[in-house]
Amino acid sequence: MSDELPNDGEIRLVTAVVRPDKLGDVKQALAEVGAPSLTVTNVSGRGSQPAKKGQWRGEEYTVDLHQKVKIECFVADIPAEDVADAIADAARTGEPGDGKVFIMPVDDAVQVRTGKTGRDAV
């Protein structure tokens, strides 16, 4: 085993915005790659997915903000690219609106309960 640390020894934040119905698949994929934790938030947004028109009580309306889930996963001990690939593979349907995955560096972290900082806090 190599002594090299994943992510060049730094903490990374993997953020994904995906379809809500793919959340179960994404959670399973993250468990399989050993992702330590995740935070899920219900969000809405728009991108390449087309707007939908509807009618309610005789009035026509347009839905251009689609319901999505935002998944955030902080990683230090496993490669962020592996986490991003797992999310992308699990969330992919091949249709517009599948979402996006971002990897960002994290300057520092503090675990509130213990006061640990940096990689130890993740």
C-alpha positions, 0 to 999 in steps of 0.5 A, a space after each residue: 500500500 502506498 503512503 500517498 494520501 488521497 486528494 493530495 492530502 487535502 479535504 475535498 467537497 463533492 457536490 452533486 445536484 441530481 434527480 430525486 428518484 435517483 437518490 437511493 441509487 446514489 446512496 448505495 453507490 456512495 456506500 460501495 465506495 466507502 464515502 463516510 457521510 453525506 448531506 442531502 437537501 431538496 432544491 429546485 433549479 433549471 438547466 438543460 432540462 426543458 420547461 413543462 407546461 401544465 394547466 390548473 383550474 383553466 389557467 396555463 402555467 409553466 414549470 421551469 424550476 425542476 425539483 432536484 436533490 443536492 448531495 454534499 459529501 466531504 472526503 479526505 481518506 478516499 479519492 474525490 474522483 471515485 466519489 464523483 464517478 460513483 454519483 455520476 454513474 448512479 444518477 445517469 439516465 441519459 436524459 436531459 436533467 440528470 444533473 451535475 457533480 462538482 469537486 471543490 477544495 476545502 480549506 479547513 474543517 472543525 468537528 464541533 463535538 471534539 474540536 478536531 480540525 483538518 482531515 481528522 475532523 472529516 
